[in-house]
Amino acid sequence: MNSKSSGGIGTVKSPRLGRSLPVSEVSATKRGRGTRPAVRRLTVSVTALLAFALLGLVPSAHADDLNDQAAALARQAQDVQTSLEFVDAGIAQSAADLVMYQGQLPGAQAALADAQNRVGVATGVVTSLASRIDLAQQNKDKITAQIAADAEKATETKTMIGQIAAQSYKAGGLPVNLTLILGAGSTSDLANSIDLAEQALRSQTAALEALTAQKATNQNAQARLVAVEAEIKDLKLQADAALAAEQVARDEAATKKAAVDKLVSDSAALNAKLEAEKPRIQAQLKQVQVQQDAVGAQIAEIQRKEREAAEAAARAEAERVAREQAAAEAAANANNNGGGQAPYVPPVYIPPAVGNVSAFGLQHPFAANIPITSPFVRNRPVPAGTADFNGTGYYDHTGIDFGAQCGTPVYAPADGTVRLAGQTTVVWGGGNVLWISHGVVAGNALMTVFYHNSSVLVSAGQTVKRGQLVAYSGNTGNSTGCHAHFETWLNGTPVDPMSVL
């Protein structure tokens, strides 16, 4: 098995499914770098407990959908644990973890792709704002240069107006003591003087008009400059925010990438572990099956003897009653007829029909409504996408797993006698066990069984009463966590406890 840790994820190959599953490619997220596709290929053998059927389990969806999918994935992992409950706690946990990792991988990859998309969007915003800031700055520079040039022109115009006024005065200005008024001087001199004055006045008026227009232009340019400067300030604020958002997106993408890399790395490590453990797992499965068959045979034998004893007692009681009735009838006949007594012929014994198991009056072994984490099932298919170590395609879960915290009180479901209690080699991986035989009622023999208890408070041979505290649930034996494994055996066969409670 090869697993590279750099870059991103390529494909996950499943020989069991006969195809490669696409895995999103992780690109570099640092600014200024190009995309660096790095292919990671996780080769998985058919013997590993890989939940490839779950790879499509966690798509992008609403929160409710994601919660439902997470719950389904947790149930799938629990099924894997249950299938290996009495084999090895560590292997069962590894197999369940592998299911979780593989089930979470598509969602993690989708989250990574989404984070990388946000990085791209944020980068685009930053680039766009940078371009707008550059353009606005160029516009500001042009306006500033124009204002400077216009100011220079205004100064030149003012200087020109002053020069025109001075020249006009010197060349033909009319003083207050004009000779025309006094009747002195020549007519030609006066005409020339007026003509020069008019020319100067026209030049000065034109210059003043140009100066006024220039002033209006300068005011407009100043207003535009203020607007451009405000735009640049706003764009820089936006750019700062965009840069911060880009960094957040990059950090998130880096976190998502690390999560994807860890899921793949952990999956590869667990896959290798399970592959290496395959021979031992298969050997233990065979031993567990032999041992479970022996346990079942032992319980069946106990209940067979109980039913035989109960039937013998019922037969003896029926015969006793029949004898008494026959004797009474014979005595009555003898008194009436005065004759001898006929020999007694016992009637043919017909056992009563088997009654309903509800006659035991079982109560729930826990005071609180504790949820079921794994139900009773016979011939349950091996969890989808996982390897079938024992080669049968199914497994049995002959009891119910309740999600009870360690130390939860366990109560006797009905009156009975303790058959097995505490640590024992009779049940492999059961930890602290408790078997309570409830005898035979209405032709049915019933036994309740509890595994993985933290402690058992009663001893073999002890009589217990319905509702009596008999144990505390726990995590002993081959158990991956605190829970209570509860079984009900009816006439030598395990049945669903919920059908008799």
NUKOL-364028 format. One record per residue (C-alpha): residue in three letters; x, y, z. Coordinates in pm, whole numbers. Layout:
<nodes>
[node "ala"; [X; Y; Z]]
...
</nodes>
This chain:
<nodes>
[node "met"; [0; 0; 0]]
[node "asn"; [140; 337; -103]]
[node "ser"; [26; 663; 46]]
[node "lys"; [185; 999; -31]]
[node "ser"; [129; 1286; 205]]
[node "ser"; [217; 1586; -11]]
[node "gly"; [-20; 1800; -213]]
[node "gly"; [-366; 1650; -240]]
[node "ile"; [-579; 1347; -306]]
[node "gly"; [-602; 1151; -628]]
[node "thr"; [-817; 839; -632]]
[node "val"; [-911; 559; -399]]
[node "lys"; [-888; 228; -572]]
[node "ser"; [-1112; -59; -463]]
[node "pro"; [-1034; -403; -600]]
[node "arg"; [-1358; -518; -440]]
[node "leu"; [-1560; -275; -647]]
[node "gly"; [-1337; -309; -950]]
[node "arg"; [-1313; 63; -1015]]
[node "ser"; [-1133; 379; -904]]
[node "leu"; [-1330; 631; -713]]
[node "pro"; [-1261; 998; -800]]
[node "val"; [-1115; 1205; -523]]
[node "ser"; [-1086; 1584; -547]]
[node "glu"; [-741; 1722; -618]]
[node "val"; [-592; 1953; -361]]
[node "ser"; [-422; 2262; -501]]
[node "ala"; [-174; 2495; -338]]
[node "thr"; [-346; 2775; -150]]
[node "lys"; [-62; 3017; -88]]
[node "arg"; [-89; 3344; -278]]
[node "gly"; [139; 3375; -571]]
[node "arg"; [170; 3001; -629]]
[node "gly"; [24; 2814; -917]]
[node "thr"; [-178; 2497; -886]]
[node "arg"; [33; 2200; -783]]
[node "pro"; [-170; 1884; -836]]
[node "ala"; [-32; 1603; -622]]
[node "val"; [-186; 1263; -668]]
[node "arg"; [-249; 1041; -369]]
[node "arg"; [-363; 690; -446]]
[node "leu"; [-492; 472; -167]]
[node "thr"; [-487; 110; -278]]
[node "val"; [-723; -101; -74]]
[node "ser"; [-739; -482; -72]]
[node "val"; [-1061; -676; -68]]
[node "thr"; [-992; -798; 282]]
[node "ala"; [-995; -452; 444]]
[node "leu"; [-1311; -329; 611]]
[node "leu"; [-1360; -30; 383]]
[node "ala"; [-1696; 138; 354]]
[node "phe"; [-1677; 241; -12]]
[node "ala"; [-2054; 219; -32]]
[node "leu"; [-2054; 522; 195]]
[node "leu"; [-1833; 739; -22]]
[node "gly"; [-2139; 913; -160]]
[node "leu"; [-2301; 941; 177]]
[node "val"; [-2209; 1296; 270]]
[node "pro"; [-2267; 1534; -21]]
[node "ser"; [-2318; 1908; 17]]
[node "ala"; [-2667; 1945; 158]]
[node "his"; [-2877; 2122; 415]]
[node "ala"; [-2799; 2083; 782]]
[node "asp"; [-3085; 1838; 837]]
[node "asp"; [-2963; 1619; 552]]
[node "leu"; [-2607; 1628; 687]]
[node "asn"; [-2732; 1533; 1033]]
[node "asp"; [-2925; 1240; 886]]
[node "gln"; [-2621; 1127; 691]]
[node "ala"; [-2396; 1156; 997]]
[node "ala"; [-2642; 944; 1194]]
[node "ala"; [-2652; 684; 914]]
[node "leu"; [-2273; 675; 908]]
[node "ala"; [-2261; 629; 1285]]
[node "arg"; [-2508; 338; 1254]]
[node "gln"; [-2293; 184; 984]]
[node "ala"; [-1986; 207; 1207]]
[node "gln"; [-2185; 58; 1493]]
[node "asp"; [-2286; -233; 1269]]
[node "val"; [-1920; -299; 1195]]
[node "gln"; [-1838; -294; 1565]]
[node "thr"; [-2125; -529; 1639]]
[node "ser"; [-2015; -776; 1373]]
[node "leu"; [-1680; -809; 1552]]
[node "glu"; [-1803; -758; 1908]]
[node "phe"; [-1670; -1084; 2049]]
[node "val"; [-1359; -1105; 1831]]
[node "asp"; [-1130; -824; 1944]]
[node "ala"; [-1221; -482; 2083]]
[node "gly"; [-925; -313; 1914]]
[node "ile"; [-999; -464; 1574]]
[node "ala"; [-1368; -380; 1607]]
[node "gln"; [-1282; -20; 1690]]
[node "ser"; [-1034; 4; 1402]]
[node "ala"; [-1289; -133; 1158]]
[node "ala"; [-1553; 112; 1282]]
[node "asp"; [-1306; 402; 1262]]
[node "leu"; [-1219; 305; 906]]
[node "val"; [-1586; 317; 811]]
[node "met"; [-1614; 661; 968]]
[node "tyr"; [-1301; 792; 797]]
[node "gln"; [-1403; 670; 454]]
[node "gly"; [-1757; 797; 504]]
[node "gln"; [-1635; 1141; 609]]
[node "leu"; [-1383; 1173; 326]]
[node "pro"; [-1624; 1290; 50]]
[node "gly"; [-1770; 1557; 276]]
[node "ala"; [-1423; 1674; 375]]
[node "gln"; [-1318; 1688; 10]]
[node "ala"; [-1630; 1885; -79]]
[node "ala"; [-1559; 2127; 206]]
[node "leu"; [-1200; 2163; 83]]
[node "ala"; [-1314; 2236; -272]]
[node "asp"; [-1563; 2492; -141]]
[node "ala"; [-1292; 2657; 70]]
[node "gln"; [-1059; 2669; -229]]
[node "asn"; [-1336; 2825; -439]]
[node "arg"; [-1376; 3092; -172]]
[node "val"; [-1001; 3155; -187]]
[node "gly"; [-1032; 3202; -563]]
[node "val"; [-1326; 3440; -525]]
[node "ala"; [-1148; 3638; -252]]
[node "thr"; [-831; 3657; -460]]
[node "gly"; [-1033; 3783; -757]]
[node "val"; [-1190; 4054; -541]]
[node "val"; [-848; 4162; -413]]
[node "thr"; [-707; 4173; -767]]
[node "ser"; [-1007; 4368; -896]]
[node "leu"; [-982; 4621; -613]]
[node "ala"; [-608; 4660; -671]]
[node "ser"; [-676; 4738; -1039]]
[node "arg"; [-944; 4992; -946]]
[node "ile"; [-712; 5157; -694]]
[node "asp"; [-437; 5182; -961]]
[node "leu"; [-684; 5333; -1208]]
[node "ala"; [-815; 5580; -950]]
[node "gln"; [-459; 5679; -856]]
[node "gln"; [-375; 5742; -1223]]
[node "asn"; [-688; 5956; -1248]]
[node "lys"; [-584; 6148; -935]]
[node "asp"; [-237; 6209; -1080]]
[node "lys"; [-388; 6344; -1401]]
[node "ile"; [-623; 6577; -1214]]
[node "thr"; [-342; 6698; -988]]
[node "ala"; [-122; 6768; -1290]]
[node "gln"; [-412; 6947; -1460]]
[node "ile"; [-477; 7163; -1151]]
[node "ala"; [-109; 7256; -1137]]
[node "ala"; [-104; 7344; -1506]]
[node "asp"; [-426; 7547; -1475]]
[node "ala"; [-288; 7737; -1178]]
[node "glu"; [16; 7828; -1382]]
[node "lys"; [-206; 7949; -1665]]
[node "ala"; [-412; 8157; -1421]]
[node "thr"; [-97; 8323; -1291]]
[node "glu"; [14; 8397; -1645]]
[node "thr"; [-330; 8545; -1726]]
[node "lys"; [-323; 8769; -1419]]
[node "thr"; [23; 8891; -1513]]
[node "met"; [-95; 8961; -1866]]
[node "ile"; [-394; 9160; -1739]]
[node "gly"; [-163; 9374; -1529]]
[node "gln"; [66; 9435; -1822]]
[node "ile"; [-228; 9530; -2045]]
[node "ala"; [-353; 9777; -1791]]
[node "ala"; [-11; 9939; -1754]]
[node "gln"; [52; 9961; -2127]]
[node "ser"; [-295; 10103; -2186]]
[node "tyr"; [-237; 10373; -1936]]
[node "lys"; [101; 10460; -2079]]
[node "ala"; [-1; 10449; -2442]]
[node "gly"; [-344; 10610; -2456]]
[node "gly"; [-510; 10629; -2127]]
[node "leu"; [-723; 10936; -2073]]
[node "pro"; [-636; 11126; -1760]]
[node "val"; [-889; 11339; -1575]]
[node "asn"; [-750; 11663; -1732]]
[node "leu"; [-818; 11553; -2091]]
[node "thr"; [-733; 11830; -2339]]
[node "leu"; [-1057; 11747; -2518]]
[node "ile"; [-1252; 11872; -2225]]
[node "leu"; [-1033; 12186; -2206]]
[node "gly"; [-1052; 12235; -2581]]
[node "ala"; [-685; 12202; -2624]]
[node "gly"; [-485; 11944; -2831]]
[node "ser"; [-530; 11800; -3179]]
[node "thr"; [-821; 11586; -3293]]
[node "ser"; [-595; 11320; -3438]]
[node "asp"; [-408; 11274; -3112]]
[node "leu"; [-733; 11232; -2930]]
[node "ala"; [-868; 10975; -3177]]
[node "asn"; [-551; 10772; -3160]]
[node "ser"; [-561; 10779; -2785]]
[node "ile"; [-923; 10655; -2775]]
[node "asp"; [-850; 10381; -3026]]
[node "leu"; [-557; 10252; -2823]]
[node "ala"; [-765; 10261; -2508]]
[node "glu"; [-1041; 10059; -2673]]
[node "gln"; [-794; 9798; -2793]]
[node "ala"; [-644; 9767; -2449]]
[node "leu"; [-989; 9737; -2293]]
[node "arg"; [-1086; 9460; -2533]]
[node "ser"; [-765; 9267; -2459]]
[node "gln"; [-812; 9311; -2086]]
[node "thr"; [-1179; 9197; -2106]]
[node "ala"; [-1081; 8888; -2300]]
[node "ala"; [-812; 8806; -2047]]
[node "leu"; [-1057; 8852; -1758]]
[node "glu"; [-1307; 8624; -1926]]
[node "ala"; [-1034; 8362; -1978]]
[node "leu"; [-936; 8398; -1613]]
[node "thr"; [-1297; 8347; -1498]]
[node "ala"; [-1332; 8037; -1715]]
[node "gln"; [-1001; 7907; -1584]]
[node "lys"; [-1120; 7960; -1226]]
[node "ala"; [-1438; 7757; -1296]]
[node "thr"; [-1226; 7482; -1452]]
[node "asn"; [-998; 7481; -1148]]
[node "gln"; [-1295; 7452; -909]]
[node "asn"; [-1436; 7160; -1110]]
[node "ala"; [-1096; 6987; -1109]]
[node "gln"; [-1069; 7034; -732]]
[node "ala"; [-1413; 6878; -683]]
[node "arg"; [-1315; 6584; -903]]
[node "leu"; [-992; 6546; -706]]
[node "val"; [-1182; 6532; -375]]
[node "ala"; [-1416; 6266; -520]]
[node "val"; [-1125; 6059; -653]]
[node "glu"; [-943; 6080; -322]]
[node "ala"; [-1260; 5963; -140]]
[node "glu"; [-1295; 5680; -390]]
[node "ile"; [-932; 5574; -333]]
[node "lys"; [-983; 5579; 44]]
[node "asp"; [-1298; 5367; 16]]
[node "leu"; [-1132; 5124; -226]]
[node "lys"; [-838; 5083; 11]]
[node "leu"; [-1076; 5003; 296]]
[node "gln"; [-1247; 4748; 75]]
[node "ala"; [-911; 4607; -27]]
[node "asp"; [-804; 4569; 337]]
[node "ala"; [-1128; 4384; 414]]
[node "ala"; [-1087; 4170; 104]]
[node "leu"; [-729; 4083; 198]]
[node "ala"; [-847; 3982; 546]]
[node "ala"; [-1125; 3770; 396]]
[node "glu"; [-876; 3614; 156]]
[node "gln"; [-646; 3521; 445]]
[node "val"; [-937; 3369; 637]]
[node "ala"; [-1033; 3168; 331]]
[node "arg"; [-674; 3053; 283]]
[node "asp"; [-646; 2950; 647]]
[node "glu"; [-974; 2761; 624]]
[node "ala"; [-863; 2589; 306]]
[node "ala"; [-537; 2489; 473]]
[node "thr"; [-734; 2343; 767]]
[node "lys"; [-967; 2155; 533]]
[node "lys"; [-673; 2021; 337]]
[node "ala"; [-508; 1900; 657]]
[node "ala"; [-834; 1725; 752]]
[node "val"; [-852; 1550; 414]]
[node "asp"; [-487; 1448; 434]]
[node "lys"; [-541; 1308; 784]]
[node "leu"; [-849; 1111; 680]]
[node "val"; [-657; 953; 394]]
[node "ser"; [-351; 890; 609]]
[node "asp"; [-556; 737; 890]]
[node "ser"; [-752; 526; 643]]
[node "ala"; [-430; 397; 489]]
[node "ala"; [-288; 312; 832]]
[node "leu"; [-603; 131; 946]]
[node "asn"; [-630; -52; 616]]
[node "ala"; [-273; -174; 656]]
[node "lys"; [-344; -278; 1014]]
[node "leu"; [-654; -477; 918]]
[node "glu"; [-474; -638; 627]]
[node "ala"; [-192; -748; 857]]
[node "glu"; [-444; -875; 1112]]
[node "lys"; [-650; -1069; 858]]
[node "pro"; [-514; -1417; 943]]
[node "arg"; [-561; -1362; 1316]]
[node "ile"; [-910; -1218; 1267]]
[node "gln"; [-1018; -1514; 1057]]
[node "ala"; [-876; -1758; 1310]]
[node "gln"; [-1048; -1577; 1596]]
[node "leu"; [-1376; -1566; 1408]]
[node "lys"; [-1368; -1941; 1375]]
[node "gln"; [-1287; -1982; 1743]]
[node "val"; [-1559; -1735; 1841]]
[node "gln"; [-1813; -1919; 1629]]
[node "val"; [-1717; -2251; 1787]]
[node "gln"; [-1735; -2097; 2133]]
[node "gln"; [-2070; -1926; 2063]]
[node "asp"; [-2210; -2254; 1934]]
[node "ala"; [-2091; -2419; 2254]]
[node "val"; [-2253; -2148; 2466]]
[node "gly"; [-2575; -2185; 2272]]
[node "ala"; [-2563; -2561; 2316]]
[node "gln"; [-2500; -2521; 2689]]
[node "ile"; [-2796; -2285; 2732]]
[node "ala"; [-3011; -2512; 2517]]
[node "glu"; [-2913; -2810; 2732]]
[node "ile"; [-2996; -2625; 3052]]
[node "gln"; [-3334; -2530; 2916]]
[node "arg"; [-3397; -2878; 2777]]
[node "lys"; [-3341; -3025; 3121]]
[node "glu"; [-3559; -2758; 3279]]
[node "arg"; [-3841; -2831; 3040]]
[node "glu"; [-3801; -3207; 3086]]
[node "ala"; [-3803; -3164; 3463]]
[node "ala"; [-4106; -2939; 3442]]
[node "glu"; [-4284; -3185; 3213]]
[node "ala"; [-4195; -3477; 3443]]
[node "ala"; [-4327; -3285; 3742]]
[node "ala"; [-4643; -3198; 3552]]
[node "arg"; [-4683; -3561; 3442]]
[node "ala"; [-4631; -3684; 3800]]
[node "glu"; [-4879; -3433; 3930]]
[node "ala"; [-5132; -3530; 3665]]
[node "glu"; [-5081; -3897; 3748]]
[node "arg"; [-5121; -3830; 4120]]
[node "val"; [-5444; -3644; 4060]]
[node "ala"; [-5565; -3921; 3827]]
[node "arg"; [-5483; -4190; 4085]]
[node "glu"; [-5667; -4002; 4356]]
[node "gln"; [-5966; -3955; 4132]]
[node "ala"; [-5959; -4321; 4026]]
[node "ala"; [-5929; -4438; 4384]]
[node "ala"; [-6221; -4223; 4490]]
[node "glu"; [-6432; -4347; 4202]]
[node "ala"; [-6339; -4711; 4274]]
[node "ala"; [-6429; -4674; 4639]]
[node "ala"; [-6762; -4525; 4551]]
[node "asn"; [-6836; -4803; 4302]]
[node "ala"; [-6740; -5067; 4556]]
[node "asn"; [-6973; -4924; 4816]]
[node "asn"; [-7257; -4901; 4568]]
[node "asn"; [-7211; -5243; 4408]]
[node "gly"; [-7065; -5433; 4702]]
[node "gly"; [-6809; -5578; 4468]]
[node "gly"; [-6429; -5576; 4438]]
[node "gln"; [-6215; -5288; 4314]]
[node "ala"; [-6108; -5279; 3947]]
[node "pro"; [-5736; -5250; 3876]]
[node "tyr"; [-5607; -4889; 3817]]
[node "val"; [-5521; -4798; 3458]]
[node "pro"; [-5335; -4463; 3433]]
[node "pro"; [-5468; -4229; 3162]]
[node "val"; [-5256; -4124; 2866]]
[node "tyr"; [-5072; -3804; 2958]]
[node "ile"; [-5123; -3517; 2714]]
[node "pro"; [-4897; -3219; 2790]]
[node "pro"; [-5070; -2882; 2779]]
[node "ala"; [-5014; -2653; 2483]]
[node "val"; [-4722; -2413; 2517]]
[node "gly"; [-4845; -2078; 2641]]
[node "asn"; [-4742; -1723; 2567]]
[node "val"; [-4403; -1603; 2688]]
[node "ser"; [-4574; -1298; 2836]]
[node "ala"; [-4667; -1528; 3125]]
[node "phe"; [-4319; -1463; 3264]]
[node "gly"; [-4413; -1098; 3320]]
[node "leu"; [-4070; -967; 3222]]
[node "gln"; [-3987; -607; 3304]]
[node "his"; [-3725; -393; 3134]]
[node "pro"; [-3381; -449; 3290]]
[node "phe"; [-3313; -74; 3306]]
[node "ala"; [-3504; 193; 3494]]
[node "ala"; [-3461; 460; 3224]]
[node "asn"; [-3555; 453; 2860]]
[node "ile"; [-3206; 378; 2729]]
[node "pro"; [-3170; 383; 2347]]
[node "ile"; [-3086; 74; 2145]]
[node "thr"; [-2757; 114; 1960]]
[node "ser"; [-2766; -225; 1785]]
[node "pro"; [-3081; -440; 1754]]
[node "phe"; [-3128; -815; 1759]]
[node "val"; [-3097; -977; 1417]]
[node "arg"; [-3027; -1315; 1270]]
[node "asn"; [-2835; -1345; 944]]
[node "arg"; [-2763; -974; 924]]
[node "pro"; [-2571; -899; 601]]
[node "val"; [-2212; -791; 646]]
[node "pro"; [-2214; -406; 640]]
[node "ala"; [-2215; -273; 285]]
[node "gly"; [-1873; -200; 142]]
[node "thr"; [-1688; -397; 408]]
[node "ala"; [-1498; -722; 377]]
[node "asp"; [-1660; -1047; 482]]
[node "phe"; [-1391; -1201; 701]]
[node "asn"; [-1581; -1519; 778]]
[node "gly"; [-1698; -1574; 422]]
[node "thr"; [-2066; -1626; 501]]
[node "gly"; [-2195; -1288; 389]]
[node "tyr"; [-2380; -1236; 714]]
[node "tyr"; [-2342; -1245; 1090]]
[node "asp"; [-2572; -1291; 1389]]
[node "his"; [-2634; -1044; 1666]]
[node "thr"; [-2816; -1259; 1918]]
[node "gly"; [-2901; -977; 2154]]
[node "ile"; [-2961; -606; 2187]]
[node "asp"; [-2696; -347; 2262]]
[node "phe"; [-2829; -67; 2480]]
[node "gly"; [-2635; 259; 2492]]
[node "ala"; [-2609; 246; 2871]]
[node "gln"; [-2341; 446; 3047]]
[node "cys"; [-2094; 250; 3259]]
[node "gly"; [-2241; 193; 3603]]
[node "thr"; [-2605; 192; 3492]]
[node "pro"; [-2808; -34; 3727]]
[node "val"; [-2927; -366; 3583]]
[node "tyr"; [-3240; -522; 3734]]
[node "ala"; [-3363; -882; 3717]]
[node "pro"; [-3642; -892; 3456]]
[node "ala"; [-3828; -1166; 3648]]
[node "asp"; [-3788; -1413; 3933]]
[node "gly"; [-3519; -1668; 3865]]
[node "thr"; [-3200; -1848; 3958]]
[node "val"; [-2850; -1725; 3869]]
[node "arg"; [-2676; -1979; 3647]]
[node "leu"; [-2352; -1793; 3568]]
[node "ala"; [-2203; -1480; 3721]]
[node "gly"; [-1883; -1274; 3696]]
[node "gln"; [-1565; -1336; 3497]]
[node "thr"; [-1569; -1673; 3325]]
[node "thr"; [-1406; -1863; 3042]]
[node "val"; [-1746; -1996; 2936]]
[node "val"; [-1817; -1684; 2729]]
[node "trp"; [-1518; -1553; 2534]]
[node "gly"; [-1507; -1173; 2529]]
[node "gly"; [-1821; -1130; 2740]]
[node "gly"; [-1639; -976; 3035]]
[node "asn"; [-1844; -990; 3354]]
[node "val"; [-2138; -1208; 3254]]
[node "leu"; [-2473; -1283; 3415]]
[node "trp"; [-2714; -1562; 3324]]
[node "ile"; [-3050; -1577; 3501]]
[node "ser"; [-3275; -1878; 3443]]
[node "his"; [-3641; -1792; 3490]]
[node "gly"; [-3748; -2155; 3483]]
[node "val"; [-4040; -2293; 3287]]
[node "val"; [-4373; -2111; 3264]]
[node "ala"; [-4658; -2233; 3043]]
[node "gly"; [-4423; -2483; 2879]]
[node "asn"; [-4157; -2223; 2793]]
[node "ala"; [-3805; -2212; 2937]]
[node "leu"; [-3657; -1862; 2952]]
[node "met"; [-3309; -1732; 3035]]
[node "thr"; [-3186; -1370; 3029]]
[node "val"; [-2819; -1296; 2961]]
[node "phe"; [-2611; -983; 3028]]
[node "tyr"; [-2254; -923; 2900]]
[node "his"; [-1982; -658; 2953]]
[node "asn"; [-2103; -563; 3304]]
[node "ser"; [-1870; -353; 3516]]
[node "ser"; [-1972; -566; 3814]]
[node "val"; [-2218; -846; 3903]]
[node "leu"; [-2383; -832; 4246]]
[node "val"; [-2515; -1190; 4265]]
[node "ser"; [-2359; -1535; 4258]]
[node "ala"; [-2428; -1859; 4072]]
[node "gly"; [-2706; -2059; 4241]]
[node "gln"; [-2858; -1752; 4403]]
[node "thr"; [-3231; -1690; 4373]]
[node "val"; [-3332; -1340; 4258]]
[node "lys"; [-3662; -1157; 4252]]
[node "arg"; [-3815; -950; 3974]]
[node "gly"; [-3679; -591; 3988]]
[node "gln"; [-3383; -685; 4210]]
[node "leu"; [-3055; -497; 4142]]
[node "val"; [-2822; -764; 4004]]
[node "ala"; [-2542; -583; 3816]]
[node "tyr"; [-2404; -260; 3674]]
[node "ser"; [-2344; -214; 3301]]
[node "gly"; [-1990; -152; 3183]]
[node "asn"; [-1717; -204; 2927]]
[node "thr"; [-1552; -535; 3022]]
[node "gly"; [-1446; -805; 2779]]
[node "asn"; [-1420; -735; 2406]]
[node "ser"; [-1610; -408; 2419]]
[node "thr"; [-1540; -81; 2240]]
[node "gly"; [-1731; 136; 2485]]
[node "cys"; [-1979; 145; 2770]]
[node "his"; [-2297; -42; 2679]]
[node "ala"; [-2518; -330; 2787]]
[node "his"; [-2549; -645; 2576]]
[node "phe"; [-2880; -814; 2664]]
[node "glu"; [-3003; -1152; 2534]]
[node "thr"; [-3317; -1361; 2588]]
[node "trp"; [-3307; -1736; 2522]]
[node "leu"; [-3639; -1913; 2479]]
[node "asn"; [-3643; -2294; 2467]]
[node "gly"; [-3279; -2313; 2362]]
[node "thr"; [-3294; -2041; 2095]]
[node "pro"; [-3205; -1670; 2114]]
[node "val"; [-3504; -1443; 2044]]
[node "asp"; [-3546; -1071; 2013]]
[node "pro"; [-3565; -935; 2370]]
[node "met"; [-3807; -666; 2258]]
[node "ser"; [-4055; -941; 2164]]
[node "val"; [-4070; -1074; 2521]]
[node "leu"; [-4030; -759; 2733]]
</nodes>
